[in-house]
Amino acid sequence: MSSGGSSGTTGKEKEKEKARVSRTSLILWHAHQNDAAAVRKLLEEDPSLVRARDYDNRTPLHVASLHGWVEVANCLIEFGADVNAQDRWKNTPLADAEGAKGTAMIELLESHGGLSYGQNGSHFEPKPVLPPLPNKCDWEVDPNELDFSSSICIGKGSFGEIVRAHWRGTPVAVKRILPSLSDDRLVIQDFRHEVNLLVKLRHPNVVQFLGAVTDKKPLMLITEYLRGGDLHKYLKDKGTVSPSTAINFALDIARGMAYLHNEPNVIIHRDLKPRNVLLVNSSADHLKVGDFGLSKLIKVQSSHDVYKMTDRYMAPEVFKHRRYDKKVDVFSFAMILYEMLEGEPPFSSYEPYEGAKYVAEGHRPSFRAKGYTPELRDLTEHCWAADMNQRPSFIDILAQLDKIKGHLPSDHHWSLSILSRNSDDYLLLPFQQVALCPSTAVGFVNRANLENLAKFFLLVSLDFPFILHYELRSGDHPEQIVPIHCCRVVMLRPSIVAKGGGDSNA
């Protein structure tokens, strides 16, 4: 009885949590949409929603203040909204209203004690002012030096479009920041300081920042151009990759993230996903992490904007509007690792918002591919742990990946010489039959120590994972089967079991 009651309580708590998350999203959304009636209705049903927080720790009053929705702000204040609540940038609603130059909103907030200051403990003090930048930054680029005459759009992201252009004769990737963000004085200030930090980063697995345009509009960010495209397109074209390839990719990603997480100024990516992992070249032998650092500059306007950014790769604490740290990137890394091995995104049948919600409810994707070693599966599960404190750091992840890699075949492209019975034999793979031309069967001269079934060699060059079962069938007697066990230890000379149970090595 006790156990059943506990289970029932847990179920009720989960339902309450789901309802709370949904209502939090709704009130932030309606505040953004200037729907005072909907906001009032939600607050009448649950007054605690006046203290709801979004992805960036912003309250509904922050959202209303930024857009100048006075009626919505009045409603929120009526229900006890904290007029001096701070978001993750230490901005109060009044600071947002001043940035947007909303006179009516400024007057409303000031009349209720609103201050344009940060809060430290129980007293208010002026918001810390960023140190002034030098008059001429080394990274400031004259937009006239950028040649867009043969530019190609190579992507669109949360911040704007990405185009391939030329700078001083060199191909570069240029991110044009959305006009709505380029007009925000606070965004421009934060953008300049953030770029001043990012341009100093140097790592072989991090996309290199080259410069930025901040003196003129639109804001632009210039990085090295990588010809290999992004991991999203690569996986879409290739499907699943072998365990050894997945681990090599994972090592590159983890190295880049370990560097970002362990800089003196820790950089949380917040939007780690295949689209933001770039291939240096078409050989896909070198990956770099990109589009990091800037996401924290952008204030999410809609409660659903965040789900468009990270969707199914999002950590549950982010979806639930809870405080988070750099371990959100570890969770996203686990989802990418899963996608590489499974050949499809996690919860691909769900819409992005629904997928993120499903994950936040405690669900995780199912392991279906056969390419997992127990160690690789354990690592994936640890990285997507619901409790962020249980997730390993990227330094620990690197150590585990190196250990796993040491136990895998160095290459999954095998050349096989398989003992055969006649020239009509062929290999039977899962879901398909690979017929071999008779010319590939070569007669074997010295048969003194071989089973009497072995009369030929099948010379085969294949590309397949190392943990799969294959069968050798005879064309004239398909019911006669010689299993071939492709194991890690014997790669180029796999053992086959001849009829009668004897083992022979090709």
C-alpha positions in Angstrom: 0.0 0.0 0.0 2.8 2.4 0.9 4.6 1.8 -2.3 1.4 2.4 -4.4 0.7 5.6 -2.5 4.2 6.9 -3.2 3.9 6.1 -6.9 0.6 7.9 -7.0 2.1 10.9 -5.3 5.0 10.9 -7.8 2.5 10.8 -10.7 0.5 13.7 -9.3 3.7 15.7 -8.8 4.7 15.1 -12.4 1.3 16.3 -13.6 1.6 19.4 -11.5 5.0 20.1 -12.9 3.8 19.7 -16.5 0.9 22.1 -15.8 3.2 24.6 -14.2 5.7 24.6 -17.1 2.8 25.0 -19.6 1.3 27.9 -17.7 4.7 29.6 -17.3 5.1 29.5 -21.1 1.6 30.8 -21.6 1.8 33.9 -19.4 5.1 34.9 -20.9 3.7 34.4 -24.4 0.5 36.4 -23.7 2.6 39.2 -22.1 4.6 39.4 -25.3 1.4 39.4 -27.4 -0.1 42.3 -25.4 -3.0 40.2 -24.4 -3.9 41.7 -21.0 -7.2 39.7 -20.7 -5.4 36.4 -21.1 -2.7 37.5 -18.6 -5.4 38.4 -16.1 -7.2 35.2 -16.5 -4.1 33.1 -15.9 -3.2 35.2 -12.8 -6.7 34.8 -11.4 -6.3 31.0 -11.7 -2.7 31.0 -10.3 -1.4 34.3 -8.8 2.1 32.8 -8.4 2.5 33.1 -12.2 3.3 36.7 -11.7 6.8 35.5 -10.6 7.3 33.2 -13.6 10.7 33.3 -15.2 11.8 32.4 -18.7 15.0 31.0 -20.3 16.9 34.1 -19.4 15.4 34.6 -15.9 13.0 37.3 -17.3 9.6 37.9 -15.8 6.4 38.7 -17.6 6.9 42.3 -16.5 10.3 42.4 -18.2 8.6 41.3 -21.5 5.8 43.8 -21.2 8.2 46.6 -20.3 10.5 46.0 -23.2 7.6 46.3 -25.7 5.8 49.1 -23.9 2.6 47.1 -23.2 1.3 49.4 -20.4 -2.1 47.6 -19.9 -0.3 44.2 -19.4 2.2 45.8 -17.0 -0.6 47.4 -15.0 -2.2 44.0 -14.6 1.0 42.4 -13.5 1.7 45.1 -11.0 -1.8 44.8 -9.7 -1.1 41.1 -8.9 2.1 41.9 -7.1 4.8 41.7 -9.8 8.3 42.7 -8.5 9.0 45.9 -10.4 12.7 45.5 -9.6 13.2 41.9 -10.5 16.5 41.2 -12.4 17.1 39.0 -15.4 20.3 37.2 -16.2 21.8 40.5 -17.5 21.0 42.2 -14.2 18.4 44.3 -16.0 15.3 45.5 -14.2 12.0 46.1 -16.1 12.7 49.8 -15.9 16.1 49.3 -17.6 14.4 47.5 -20.4 11.8 50.3 -20.8 14.6 52.9 -20.9 16.4 50.9 -23.5 13.3 50.8 -25.6 12.6 54.5 -24.9 9.0 53.7 -23.8 8.0 57.0 -22.0 4.6 55.8 -20.7 6.1 52.5 -19.4 9.0 54.4 -17.7 6.5 56.6 -15.9 4.4 53.7 -14.8 7.3 51.7 -13.4 8.8 54.8 -11.7 5.5 55.5 -10.1 5.6 52.0 -8.5 9.2 52.3 -7.2 10.9 51.0 -10.3 14.7 51.4 -10.4 17.2 51.0 -13.3 19.7 49.3 -11.0 20.9 45.9 -10.1 20.2 44.3 -6.8 22.8 42.8 -4.5 21.5 41.2 -1.3 18.9 43.4 0.4 20.0 46.8 -1.0 20.0 48.3 -4.5 23.2 49.5 -6.1 24.0 50.8 -9.6 24.2 48.1 -12.2 27.9 47.2 -12.9 29.2 49.2 -15.8 31.3 47.3 -18.3 34.8 48.7 -18.7 35.2 51.0 -21.7 36.5 49.5 -24.9 39.4 51.3 -26.6 38.4 53.8 -29.3 39.7 51.6 -32.0 39.4 47.8 -31.5 41.7 45.5 -33.4 38.8 43.4 -34.5 36.6 46.2 -35.9 36.2 45.7 -39.6 35.3 48.3 -42.1 32.2 46.9 -43.9 33.5 48.4 -47.2 36.2 45.7 -47.0 33.6 43.0 -47.2 32.9 41.8 -50.8 29.4 40.4 -51.1 29.3 40.5 -55.0 29.4 36.7 -55.2 28.0 36.0 -51.8 26.0 32.8 -51.1 23.5 32.4 -48.2 24.8 29.3 -46.3 22.4 29.4 -43.4 19.9 31.2 -41.2 20.0 31.1 -37.5 18.6 32.7 -34.3 20.5 35.9 -34.9 20.1 36.4 -38.6 21.5 35.1 -41.9 24.9 33.6 -42.6 26.6 34.3 -45.9 29.8 33.3 -47.6 31.6 36.5 -48.6 35.2 37.6 -49.1 37.3 39.8 -46.8 40.6 41.1 -48.2 40.5 38.2 -50.8 39.8 35.5 -48.3 36.6 33.5 -48.1 34.9 34.1 -44.8 31.5 33.4 -43.2 29.6 36.6 -42.3 26.8 36.5 -39.8 24.4 39.5 -40.3 22.6 40.2 -37.1 18.9 40.9 -37.3 18.0 44.6 -37.7 15.7 44.4 -34.7 18.8 43.5 -32.6 21.1 45.9 -34.3 18.9 48.8 -33.2 19.1 47.8 -29.5 21.6 50.0 -27.7 22.2 47.5 -24.9 22.7 44.6 -27.4 25.3 46.6 -29.3 27.2 47.3 -26.1 27.1 43.7 -25.0 27.9 42.5 -28.5 31.1 44.6 -28.6 32.3 43.3 -25.3 31.5 39.7 -26.1 33.3 39.9 -29.4 36.3 41.4 -27.6 36.5 38.2 -25.6 35.7 35.7 -28.4 38.2 37.1 -30.8 41.0 36.1 -28.5 40.0 32.4 -28.5 42.4 30.0 -30.2 41.7 26.3 -30.4 41.7 23.7 -33.3 38.2 22.6 -32.5 36.6 26.1 -32.2 35.6 28.2 -35.2 38.0 31.1 -35.4 36.6 34.6 -35.0 38.2 37.1 -37.3 36.4 40.4 -36.6 33.1 42.2 -36.4 31.2 45.3 -37.6 29.8 47.3 -34.7 30.2 50.9 -35.8 27.6 50.6 -38.6 24.4 48.6 -39.1 23.7 45.8 -39.4 26.0 44.3 -36.8 28.1 41.7 -38.5 30.4 38.9 -37.2 33.2 37.5 -39.4 34.6 34.0 -38.9 36.7 31.6 -40.9 34.8 29.8 -43.6 34.7 26.0 -43.4 34.0 24.2 -46.7 32.7 21.0 -45.3 29.3 22.3 -44.2 27.6 21.4 -40.9 27.1 18.2 -39.1 23.3 18.4 -39.5 23.6 18.1 -43.3 26.3 15.5 -43.1 24.2 13.2 -40.9 21.1 13.9 -43.1 23.0 12.7 -46.1 25.0 9.9 -44.5 22.5 8.6 -42.0 24.1 6.6 -39.2 27.9 6.6 -38.9 30.1 3.9 -37.6 31.0 3.9 -33.9 34.7 4.8 -34.7 33.6 7.8 -36.8 31.0 8.8 -34.1 33.7 8.7 -31.5 36.2 10.7 -33.6 33.5 13.4 -34.2 32.6 13.3 -30.5 36.2 13.8 -29.5 36.5 16.9 -31.7 33.2 18.4 -30.2 34.2 17.6 -26.7 37.7 19.1 -27.1 36.2 22.4 -28.4 33.6 22.5 -25.6 36.2 21.6 -22.9 38.2 24.6 -24.1 35.2 27.0 -23.9 34.1 25.7 -20.5 37.5 26.0 -19.0 38.5 29.5 -20.2 39.0 32.1 -17.5 35.7 33.5 -18.7 33.6 30.4 -19.0 31.6 30.4 -22.2 28.3 28.4 -22.2 27.2 27.6 -25.7 23.4 27.1 -24.9 22.7 26.2 -28.5 24.9 23.1 -29.2 23.4 21.1 -32.0 24.5 19.5 -35.3 23.8 22.7 -37.2 26.4 24.5 -35.0 29.1 21.9 -35.5 31.1 22.5 -38.7 33.2 20.2 -40.9 36.5 21.7 -41.9 36.5 19.9 -45.3 34.5 17.4 -47.3 36.7 14.6 -45.9 34.9 15.0 -42.5 38.1 14.3 -40.6 38.0 17.5 -38.5 35.1 19.2 -36.7 34.8 22.6 -35.1 32.3 24.1 -32.7 30.7 27.3 -33.9 27.9 29.8 -33.0 28.9 29.9 -29.3 29.0 32.8 -27.0 26.5 35.1 -28.7 23.3 33.4 -27.6 23.4 35.0 -24.2 23.3 38.4 -25.8 19.9 37.8 -27.3 16.9 38.4 -25.1 14.2 35.9 -25.9 11.0 37.8 -26.8 8.6 34.9 -27.0 8.2 31.9 -24.6 8.5 29.7 -27.7 11.6 31.4 -29.2 13.9 29.3 -27.0 12.5 26.1 -28.4 13.2 27.2 -31.9 16.8 27.8 -30.8 17.7 24.4 -29.2 14.5 22.4 -29.7 15.1 18.6 -29.2 18.7 19.1 -27.9 17.6 21.2 -25.0 18.4 20.3 -21.4 15.3 19.8 -19.2 16.3 22.5 -16.7 16.2 25.0 -19.6 12.7 24.0 -20.7 11.5 24.2 -17.1 12.9 27.8 -16.8 15.2 26.8 -14.0 18.6 28.0 -13.2 21.3 26.3 -15.3 25.0 26.2 -15.8 27.5 24.9 -18.4 26.2 21.3 -18.0 23.3 22.2 -20.4 25.9 21.8 -23.1 26.8 18.3 -21.9 23.1 17.3 -22.3 23.1 18.6 -25.8 26.3 16.7 -26.5 24.6 13.5 -25.5 21.8 14.1 -27.9 24.2 14.7 -30.8 26.2 11.5 -29.9 22.9 9.6 -30.0 22.0 11.1 -33.4 25.3 10.1 -34.9 24.9 6.5 -33.8 21.2 6.1 -34.5 21.1 8.0 -37.8 18.2 10.3 -36.9 17.6 13.1 -34.4 16.3 12.3 -31.0 12.5 12.1 -31.0 12.4 13.0 -34.7 8.7 12.3 -34.9 7.9 15.1 -32.5 7.7 18.8 -33.2 10.6 20.8 -31.6 8.5 22.1 -28.7 6.8 18.8 -28.1 10.2 17.0 -28.2 11.7 19.4 -25.7 8.6 19.0 -23.5 8.8 15.2 -23.7 12.4 15.2 -22.6 11.7 17.6 -19.7 9.1 15.1 -18.5 11.9 12.6 -18.0 11.8 10.6 -21.3 14.9 9.8 -23.3 15.4 8.3 -26.8 15.6 4.5 -27.2 18.8 2.8 -28.2 18.1 0.8 -31.3 21.4 0.7 -33.3 23.8 -2.1 -32.8 26.9 0.0 -32.8 26.9 0.8 -29.1 29.5 -0.7 -26.8 28.3 -0.8 -23.1 30.7 2.0 -22.3 29.4 4.2 -25.1 25.9 3.7 -24.0 26.8 4.4 -20.4 28.5 7.6 -21.3 25.5 8.8 -23.3 23.2 8.1 -20.5 25.4 9.9 -18.0 25.6 13.0 -20.2 21.8 13.3 -20.5 21.1 12.7 -16.8 18.1 14.6 -15.5 20.1 16.0 -12.6 22.7 18.3 -14.2 25.0 17.7 -11.2 25.3 14.1 -12.3 26.5 14.9 -15.8 30.3 14.7 -16.4 32.4 17.6 -17.4 33.9 17.7 -20.9 37.3 16.9 -19.5 35.9 13.7 -18.0 34.0 13.0 -21.3 37.3 13.2 -23.2 39.0 10.7 -20.9 36.1 8.3 -21.3 36.0 8.7 -25.1 39.7 8.1 -25.4 39.3 4.9 -23.4 36.4 3.7 -25.5 38.3 4.5 -28.7 41.2 2.3 -27.6 38.9 -0.7 -27.6 37.4 -0.1 -31.1 38.8 -1.2 -34.4 40.8 1.6 -35.9 39.0 1.3 -39.2 35.7 -0.3 -40.3 36.7 -0.7 -43.9 37.7 -4.3 -44.1 39.2 -6.4 -46.9 38.1 -10.0 -46.4 39.3 -13.3 -47.8 36.5 -15.7 -46.9 36.7 -19.5 -47.4 34.0 -20.6 -49.8 32.6 -23.8 -51.2 32.0 -22.8 -54.8 31.9 -19.8 -57.2 28.2 -19.1 -56.6 28.5 -18.2 -52.9 27.5 -14.7 -51.8 27.3 -12.8 -48.5 23.9 -12.2 -46.9 23.8 -9.0 -44.9 20.9 -7.7 -42.7 18.1 -6.4 -44.9 20.0 -6.9 -48.2 21.8 -9.5 -50.3 25.2 -8.8 -51.8 25.8 -11.1 -54.7 29.4 -11.6 -55.8 30.5 -12.1 -59.4 32.0 -15.6 -60.0 35.2 -13.9 -60.9 35.7 -12.9 -57.3 35.9 -16.5 -56.3 39.5 -17.8 -56.5 40.3 -21.5 -56.4 42.5 -22.5 -53.4 45.3 -24.9 -54.3 46.6 -26.2 -51.0 43.6 -27.8 -49.2 45.4 -30.3 -47.1 44.4 -28.8 -43.7 41.1 -27.3 -44.6 37.5 -28.5 -44.2 36.2 -30.3 -47.2 33.6 -27.6 -47.8 36.2 -24.9 -48.5 37.1 -24.8 -52.2 37.4 -21.1 -53.0 38.3 -17.7 -51.6 35.7 -14.9 -51.8 37.7 -11.7 -52.1 35.5 -9.0 -50.7 35.9 -5.3 -49.8 33.2 -4.1 -47.5 32.2 -1.2 -45.3 30.2 -2.3 -42.2 30.1 -2.0 -38.4 32.1 -4.4 -36.3 29.2 -5.8 -34.2 27.0 -7.5 -36.8 26.3 -11.0 -37.9 26.8 -12.0 -41.5 26.1 -15.3 -43.3 27.7 -17.0 -46.3 25.2 -18.8 -48.4 25.7 -21.1 -51.4 24.0 -20.2 -54.6 23.1 -23.8 -55.5 22.2 -24.8 -51.9 20.9 -21.6 -50.2 19.7 -23.6 -47.2 23.3 -24.4 -46.3 24.7 -21.6 -44.2 28.2 -20.8 -43.0 28.0 -18.1 -40.3 30.7 -15.4 -40.4 31.4 -13.7 -37.1 33.1 -10.4 -37.6 34.7 -9.6 -34.3 37.0 -6.8 -33.2 40.0 -8.9 -32.5 40.3 -10.7 -35.9 39.5 -8.0 -38.4 41.3 -9.0 -41.6 41.0 -12.7 -41.0 37.5 -13.3 -39.5 36.8 -16.9 -38.4 34.0 -18.8 -40.2 32.3 -21.9 -38.9 32.3 -24.7 -41.5 29.5 -27.2 -41.7 30.1 -29.6 -38.8 31.2 -26.9 -36.4 34.9 -26.6 -37.1 36.5 -23.2 -37.1 38.7 -22.1 -40.0 40.6 -18.8 -40.4 40.6 -17.2 -43.8 
